[in-house]
């Protein structure tokens, strides 16, 4: 049986082809990305349905929960299909109160990689993103020591490919001098387009640009223009926002998250929505 890959496929390196429509597993936890899900069976069902729908790119991290999401992925999907790629992140830990604690010491980054391997039930991780900054950014702080630690694990065979999260173009350049970068994961959506130049750079260099919070995250996108375009096309505003991102750049990949089957199916269906030129023109007036 032929699997239909939603949004098409993006080949970044030998052995690494991602479905452009991925799935972000962060929302499979309890409130504030902390603790177990309210409905564990539904969380498992969402993961399995994502794969059934053709998603071959799941974004995760041990600090979601913490550990909760990786254990759900392992329970739902292990042993993993050969063409399913798990993309994880390191660079933070969680406090007992659910707080987010940056953790970028090279020795702890290596420990985090090994913990991800253990909780996902893997011997090698497909892609590991170094989480340098949050949505607020961190300026152009040097990252060579931290990225170099992950590059060492890549040389040891524990990681196949490396990426970055929450970075600037200058930080991407610094990392590329150490090891190849296959993904950049930054905040970007219709209403937040400060990364336009970096999106274009990633396309030129065949680097996947993974838009996190593609629908606004904890502050969902709201726009009369978006609503009007969606009504005109007979689609939901969320589907239109996702379709705009897929058409924005050939190397954009999406990782919308949800904890319900209905929203998962709606998101994946957005990969088939082709926006006409007049719709894109209208949508382009939203962001800045």
Residue pairs with C-beta under 8 A, 6 or more apart in sequence:
3 54
3 56
3 83
4 54
5 19
5 20
5 21
5 54
5 56
6 19
6 20
6 21
6 53
6 54
6 55
6 268
6 271
6 272
7 19
7 20
7 21
7 246
7 253
7 254
7 271
8 19
8 20
8 271
9 17
9 18
9 19
9 20
9 56
10 17
10 18
10 19
10 20
10 208
10 250
10 251
10 253
11 17
12 18
12 161
12 182
12 183
12 206
12 207
12 208
13 161
13 180
13 182
15 160
16 85
16 126
16 127
16 160
16 161
16 182
17 56
17 83
17 85
18 56
18 57
18 85
18 87
18 208
18 253
19 54
19 55
19 56
19 57
19 253
20 57
20 246
20 252
20 253
20 254
20 271
21 54
21 55
21 57
21 242
21 246
21 253
21 254
21 267
21 268
21 270
21 271
22 55
22 56
22 57
22 58
22 59
22 87
22 210
22 253
22 254
22 255
23 47
23 50
23 55
23 57
23 58
23 59
23 255
23 256
23 257
23 264
24 58
24 59
24 212
24 255
24 256
24 257
25 47
25 58
25 59
25 60
25 64
25 69
25 72
25 73
25 257
26 33
26 59
26 60
26 61
26 64
26 69
26 257
27 33
27 257
27 258
27 259
28 37
28 43
28 46
28 47
28 64
28 68
28 69
28 72
28 257
28 259
29 35
29 36
29 37
29 64
29 65
29 68
29 69
30 36
30 37
30 38
30 68
32 98
33 64
33 65
33 98
34 65
34 94
34 98
35 65
35 68
35 98
36 65
36 68
37 43
37 68
37 72
37 259
39 259
40 72
42 259
42 260
42 261
43 72
43 76
43 259
44 72
44 75
44 76
45 261
46 258
46 259
46 260
46 261
46 264
47 58
47 72
47 73
47 76
47 77
48 76
48 77
49 261
49 264
49 265
50 58
50 264
50 268
51 77
51 81
51 84
53 264
53 265
53 268
54 268
55 268
56 81
56 83
56 84
56 85
57 85
57 87
57 253
57 255
58 73
58 84
58 85
58 86
58 87
59 87
59 88
59 89
59 185
59 210
59 212
59 255
60 69
60 70
60 73
60 86
60 87
60 88
60 89
60 120
61 69
61 70
61 88
61 89
61 90
61 116
61 131
62 70
62 88
62 90
62 112
62 115
62 116
62 119
63 89
63 92
63 93
63 94
63 100
64 70
65 71
65 94
66 93
66 94
67 115
67 119
70 88
70 116
70 119
70 120
71 119
73 86
73 120
74 119
74 120
74 121
77 84
78 120
78 121
80 86
80 122
85 126
85 127
86 120
86 122
86 125
86 126
86 127
87 126
87 127
87 128
87 129
87 163
87 183
87 210
88 116
88 120
88 125
88 127
88 128
88 129
89 128
89 129
89 130
89 131
89 165
89 185
90 109
90 112
90 113
90 116
90 128
90 129
90 130
90 131
90 150
91 102
91 103
91 104
91 109
91 112
91 130
91 131
91 132
91 146
91 165
92 100
92 101
92 102
92 103
92 131
93 101
93 103
93 108
93 112
94 100
94 101
95 101
100 134
103 109
103 112
104 132
104 146
106 145
106 146
106 148
106 149
107 149
109 130
109 146
109 149
109 150
110 149
110 150
110 152
110 153
113 125
113 128
113 150
113 153
113 158
113 159
114 158
116 122
116 125
116 128
117 123
117 124
117 125
117 158
124 157
124 158
124 159
124 160
125 158
125 159
125 160
126 160
126 161
127 159
127 160
127 161
127 162
127 163
127 182
127 183
128 150
128 153
128 159
128 161
128 162
128 163
129 162
129 163
129 164
129 165
129 183
129 185
130 143
130 146
130 147
130 150
130 162
130 163
130 164
130 165
130 175
131 165
131 166
132 138
132 141
132 143
132 146
132 164
132 165
132 166
132 167
132 171
133 141
133 165
133 166
133 167
134 166
135 166
135 187
135 213
135 217
137 166
137 168
138 166
139 168
140 168
140 170
140 171
141 171
142 174
143 164
143 167
143 171
143 174
143 175
144 174
144 175
144 177
144 178
147 162
147 164
147 174
147 175
147 178
147 179
148 178
150 159
150 162
150 179
151 162
151 178
151 179
153 159
154 160
154 161
154 162
154 179
161 180
161 182
161 183
162 175
162 179
162 180
162 181
162 182
163 181
163 182
163 183
163 184
163 185
163 208
163 210
164 171
164 172
164 175
164 181
164 183
164 184
164 185
165 184
165 185
165 186
165 212
166 185
166 186
166 187
167 175
167 184
167 186
168 198
169 197
169 198
169 201
172 181
172 184
172 198
172 201
172 207
175 181
181 207
182 207
182 208
183 207
183 208
183 209
183 210
183 253
184 198
184 202
184 207
184 208
184 209
184 210
185 210
185 211
185 212
185 255
186 195
186 198
186 209
186 210
186 211
186 212
187 195
187 211
187 212
187 213
188 194
188 195
188 199
188 209
188 211
188 212
188 214
188 245
189 211
189 213
189 214
189 215
189 216
189 221
189 241
189 245
189 287
190 221
190 223
190 226
190 241
190 244
190 245
190 283
190 286
190 287
191 216
191 221
191 223
191 286
191 287
191 288
192 213
192 287
193 287
193 288
195 209
198 209
199 209
199 248
199 249
199 252
200 249
201 207
202 208
202 209
202 249
202 251
203 209
203 249
203 250
203 251
203 252
206 251
207 251
208 251
208 252
208 253
209 249
209 251
209 252
209 253
210 252
210 253
210 254
210 255
211 245
211 252
211 253
211 254
211 255
212 255
214 241
214 242
214 245
214 254
214 255
214 256
215 221
215 238
215 241
215 242
215 256
216 222
221 237
221 238
221 241
223 237
223 286
225 282
225 283
225 285
225 286
226 237
226 240
226 241
226 283
226 286
227 237
228 282
229 240
229 275
229 279
229 282
229 283
230 236
230 237
230 239
230 240
232 279
233 240
233 273
233 275
233 279
235 243
235 270
235 273
236 266
238 256
238 266
238 267
238 270
239 266
239 267
239 269
239 270
239 273
240 270
240 273
240 275
240 279
240 283
242 254
242 256
242 267
242 270
242 271
242 273
243 270
243 271
243 273
243 274
243 275
244 275
244 280
244 283
245 252
245 254
246 252
246 254
246 270
246 271
247 274
247 275
247 280
256 267
258 264
258 267
275 283
